[in-house]
Amino acid sequence: MSGTNQVKIEDVGPCRKRIAIEIPVDTVNETIEESYETIAHEAALPGFRKGRAPKRLIEKRFSNYVRDEARSRLISRAYQEAVESNNLKILGQPPASAFEGVELEIGKPLSLEVEVEVMPEFDLPALKGIKVLRPDTALPDGVIDQEIKKICVNEGTLEDRDAPEAGDYVMGKGVMTDSDGTEHYNIEGAVVQIPEKDGDGSGMILGVMVADFAKQFGMPKPGETATVKVKGPENHEVEAIRNKDLTIEFTVANVYKIIPAPIADVVAKYGLASEEQLREMVSARLSQRAEVQQQAVMRQQVVKYLADNTKFDLPAGLTAQQAARNLERRRLELMYRGVDPNEIEKHMAELRSASNESAVRDLKNFFILNKAAEDLGVQVDEGELNAQIVRIAMEQGQRPDAVRDAMIKNGQIQTLFQQVREHKTLDAILADAEVEDVSADEFNKRMKEAG
C-alpha cells in the first residue's frame, strides 16, 4: 500500500506560493514496478515471444524510458493532488522546465518543489448602483472622410522606390541581440515604417518602441543596414529581453511607398454603385463601432470603480506569463473594437514600454474581474465565443473560420474566453448601474476632471 505524500505550501510573495512535495519511497518503487510490468507485457525482444522477455533484459533495454515515464506520472499526479487537496486557485500550469532538476531513483523518495501563480483572496465592493456616464454615439464631422482615406490606403498598391522618404515602408532582415551577444530575434521579411514628418520621431521595430527611432534609423536604401539601440521594455513578455541593452540591425531589401487606391476602384471592389453608397457603408460601420466604443468606455468606468475600491497585495513586477497574458487580452480588445491591424501592433509595442505600475494595474483588473465573474455566476458558451469571433473577423475583414483557426493555432482561445467572460461580467454590473446620458464633450470633460 502506497504511503501519503508530504506536502508543504508556503507564501513566497503576493499571488505566489511554493509547493514542496515529497513522494514516499514505496510509492516511487510501486510506480516504477508498474511501468516495468506494462513494458514487459507489451515488449517484443528478438528471440522471445511477446511478453516473455526476462525482466533483466527489459530493465536493461528500457530503464531510461521507464524512469522518465514513471517520473512524469509521479510528478503530474502529486502536483494535481496537492493543488486539489489544498484548494489552490492556480493561474496557468507550471512549465515542464520547472521539474527538470527532479531525479528519480529506486529506493529513494522523490522530492519536488515548484512556485505557482495563484488567485489572491479579497472582497469586492457592492456591485449594484455604480454611477456610470454614457456618452452619445454621434459621429464627429470629418470622421467618414478619414475612414475612407484609410480604406483607400489599405486597398492601395505598393510602389518600389530606390530610397525611402518619411512615411514609406522598408522590408528586410531584422536581428536583435543584447549586450551579452545573445540573439533574441532573427527575422526575414520584417517591415518597418519610416516615421511621418509631422510625428514625434518615435517608431516601432521588431515589436519594440524607440523614442528617437527616426534619428537612429535614418533613411537606409536597399542593401544598407541601419543600427538601432534601445533598452528592453521592463514588461516585455520575453523575460530575457527585459531591461537589456538591445542592438537591432536591420538590413533593407526593399523600399515601398503606398499609393492609395482611387475611390472609384474601392467602390468597384466592394461591389457598390457609387461613392455615396460607399459613404453609407462606412457610416454604418463607424456607427456600429461607436456603439462598441460606447460600451467599452462604460465598462472601463466600472473597472476603475472596482479597482479603486478593492484592496489586495500584488507582485512588484510581472512574470513573463503575466505580461504575455496582459498583452493578449489587450490585443483582443483592440481587435474587437475594430482598430486597424497595423495600429494594433503599434499599441502592443507601446504597452510593452508602459510603466510597471500600468502593467500591474492590468493584472489587478484581471484578478478583480475573475472574482466578480465567480460571484455573479457568469458562464460562457460556445455560441458566445463564436459570436465574438464573427465580430472580430468582420472588423479585420477576414472569414470567421480563418480567424478561429488562427486563434486556436496561436493559443488565443482561452484569452478570448476570458474576454467574453469579462464583457458579460461588466455588462451584468452595468445592468444594475446608475447610468447618466451625456454628450461626448461633456463625457470627456468629466472624465478629465475625475483623472
PyMOL commands that set and color helices and strands:
alter all, ss='L'
color gray80, all
select helices_A, chain A and resi 25-42+55-85+96-99+143-154+213-217+239-241+263-269+275-308+320-337+341-352+356-376+382-396+400-409+413-430+440-450
alter helices_A, ss='H'
color red, helices_A
select strands_A, chain A and resi 6-13+16-23+110-117+131-135+157-160+169-178+183-193+203-205+208-210+225-231+245-259+434-438
alter strands_A, ss='S'
color yellow, strands_A
deselect
rebuild
show_as cartoon
